[in-house]
Amino acid sequence: MARFLIRRLAHSVPVVVVSSFLVFAMVAAAGDPLAELRSRPGVAPETIALRSEQLQLHKPVPERYLGWVARAARGDLGTSVTGEPVAPLILRHLGVTLRMVLLAVPLGVAGAVLIGVGSALRPRSVLDRAGTVLSMALVATPVFWLAGLLKEAGVRFNEAVGRTVVFTVGERSPGIEGSWLAMAVDRAGHLVLPTLTLALVAMAGWSRFQRAATIEVLHATYVESARARGLPERRVVGVHALRNALIPLTAVVATDFAAILGGAVLVEVVFAWRGMGRLLLDAVNGSDVHVATGWLVVTASVVIVLNLLADLVYAALDPRIRDA
Amino acid sequence: MGSSVVARRFLRHRSGVLGVVALTGLFALATVAGRVTPAGHRRLTTDYSQAPSLRHPMGTDAIGHDLFLQVLHGAQKSLQVAVVVTVLATVTGTVLGAAAGYRGGWVDSVISRLTDLVLTVPVIVVLVVAAARLRQQRDSWLIIALMISVVAWPQIARVVRATVLSLRNRSFVTAAQGLGASSARIIFVDLLPNAVAAISVSATLTMATAVLLETALSFLGLGVSAPDPSLGRLVATGQGAARTRPWLFYFPGIVLVSICLCFAAIGEGLRSALGPDDDER
């Protein structure tokens, strides 16, 4: 198992190196990070020359990248165009985004298991048909439009209730002060709609997968033999079938983490969150090489860690993997 | 299985047929509209912010654009992107996936790492960064289609690789090897025909993915550039007006969802036409 994990980690390193170089080179070639500074009246040429020197704009891109890697290896992700250290900047925004993502994933899994197993147990029932229609519709719905729909629904809901219950703008109310509890409630109110959007999108594909996996297990010979031994159906399904039917979903969820983070970027734009999505778009628009590359490395690392966690869960559930 | 059998089985799949008919109809309508009023989607009328009417079936925006023509034009662009991406990604993915599955070794390692890349790095990020670099170009939809192909092919390669891997030690392959067939011949004549079902289903899925990625990029302002309308940008501009002029937000979104639903239905139809008889799944 340990060897398997180490091999997985070793495979991830070239992925991060290659993709970070691509992002570094593309953002570096996209534009002049000091364009805004240059266009501002009254900025001394010496200031621009100094900033240009600090950002090493005169050096070739591969050399700048290698310098960046050398510092990144020691945990220093450089500074942004405005001179802010990148690592804390990214961590601050990552915290905001992960709040939504780490809540949406379990929510999506729970929904997918309920719908998937439910419709597999009763094929062609009302639940099965409703689940099929719902997941097909959700798979076909772009996440940014679904976010817009839910935002609109949230506004209407608030109007109907007469006060703001679910917030539709931002990740927290500006300038909120008070007890720890008041702040938690405020953040929870802001979390509802974005998290729901992300969870629904993830749930759609997973529930289809869970349905197919459950049907497959229900037809497996060991389940037939459990039935033939006269075990009550409840025990056959609950104990024998379900445990194995839930395992494959773990792998699917793991492969979807990157896509979910990508979806979070769009959800954040709709709900005007200041998380990783905003940070990336600002970095790309401002040709901020260090922020964009740091963004990529940090998100890729998060995905890799989440993937490893999923592998561990998979191994814990499936002895064939654990002992391999 | 002969192609006529597949066609007959596909035609029995009602929603799949409906998907083909609807998409063909949409594309034809957009083409006709493009012929009748070549710059109709760009024309500024004096009907500002009008609700849907006979004159403007989907209403107009604040500066008098006819939303129906804009949506048609945007849908056409999305479909063009989908077709280009699917052709490029399917050909590349099939060839490289088959090579990886059959040859193994370093070819397999390189292709597997590329697949990992797409599973580790959010695809939208690669596209956002590349789009920022390339957005000044003309014919932006073609560039976007190329970019999406680059991130879309590993998915198909993965499917093809898995199919080839499961078949390459079967006796008919050993027999072909024994008869002295070249690797290329074995891949194209013996192995790939067995992967047609898997390839065509993932190709249809790729179409939907391409549409979703193109519109997402345009939604962020990095996709199909003005003056060409894109469904993604229409949704983005309609968002702010969802309250006062709901048609600007809902119509582009509904058309977008319908396009993706059609692709999903076609995929289901192909799956049932090409797959084994299995009514329960």
Chai-1 contact restraints between the chains, C-beta under 6 A:
chainA,res_idxA,chainB,res_idxB,connection_type,confidence,min_distance_angstrom,max_distance_angstrom,comment,restraint_id
A,P14,B,R113,contact,1.0,0.0,6.0,A-B,restraint_1
A,V15,B,D116,contact,1.0,0.0,6.0,A-B,restraint_2
A,V15,B,L117,contact,1.0,0.0,6.0,A-B,restraint_3
A,V15,B,T120,contact,1.0,0.0,6.0,A-B,restraint_4
A,S19,B,L117,contact,1.0,0.0,6.0,A-B,restraint_5
A,S19,B,V121,contact,1.0,0.0,6.0,A-B,restraint_6
A,V23,B,V129,contact,1.0,0.0,6.0,A-B,restraint_7
A,M26,B,V129,contact,1.0,0.0,6.0,A-B,restraint_8
A,M26,B,A130,contact,1.0,0.0,6.0,A-B,restraint_9
A,M26,B,R133,contact,1.0,0.0,6.0,A-B,restraint_10
A,V27,B,V129,contact,1.0,0.0,6.0,A-B,restraint_11
A,A29,B,R133,contact,1.0,0.0,6.0,A-B,restraint_12
A,A30,B,A132,contact,1.0,0.0,6.0,A-B,restraint_13
A,A30,B,R133,contact,1.0,0.0,6.0,A-B,restraint_14
A,M136,B,A264,contact,1.0,0.0,6.0,A-B,restraint_15
A,A140,B,V257,contact,1.0,0.0,6.0,A-B,restraint_16
A,A140,B,C260,contact,1.0,0.0,6.0,A-B,restraint_17
A,A140,B,L261,contact,1.0,0.0,6.0,A-B,restraint_18
A,A140,B,A264,contact,1.0,0.0,6.0,A-B,restraint_19
A,T141,B,V257,contact,1.0,0.0,6.0,A-B,restraint_20
A,P142,B,L212,contact,1.0,0.0,6.0,A-B,restraint_21
A,P142,B,T215,contact,1.0,0.0,6.0,A-B,restraint_22
A,F144,B,F219,contact,1.0,0.0,6.0,A-B,restraint_23
A,W145,B,V235,contact,1.0,0.0,6.0,A-B,restraint_24
A,W145,B,G253,contact,1.0,0.0,6.0,A-B,restraint_25
A,G148,B,Q239,contact,1.0,0.0,6.0,A-B,restraint_26
A,E152,B,A242,contact,1.0,0.0,6.0,A-B,restraint_27
A,T255,B,L119,contact,1.0,0.0,6.0,A-B,restraint_28
A,A258,B,L119,contact,1.0,0.0,6.0,A-B,restraint_29
A,A258,B,T120,contact,1.0,0.0,6.0,A-B,restraint_30
A,A258,B,P122,contact,1.0,0.0,6.0,A-B,restraint_31
A,L261,B,P122,contact,1.0,0.0,6.0,A-B,restraint_32
A,G262,B,P122,contact,1.0,0.0,6.0,A-B,restraint_33
A,G262,B,V123,contact,1.0,0.0,6.0,A-B,restraint_34
A,G262,B,I124,contact,1.0,0.0,6.0,A-B,restraint_35
A,V265,B,I124,contact,1.0,0.0,6.0,A-B,restraint_36
A,L266,B,A216,contact,1.0,0.0,6.0,A-B,restraint_37
A,V284,B,V128,contact,1.0,0.0,6.0,A-B,restraint_38
A,V284,B,V129,contact,1.0,0.0,6.0,A-B,restraint_39
A,V284,B,A132,contact,1.0,0.0,6.0,A-B,restraint_40
A,A300,B,T120,contact,1.0,0.0,6.0,A-B,restraint_41
A,A300,B,V121,contact,1.0,0.0,6.0,A-B,restraint_42
A,V303,B,T120,contact,1.0,0.0,6.0,A-B,restraint_43
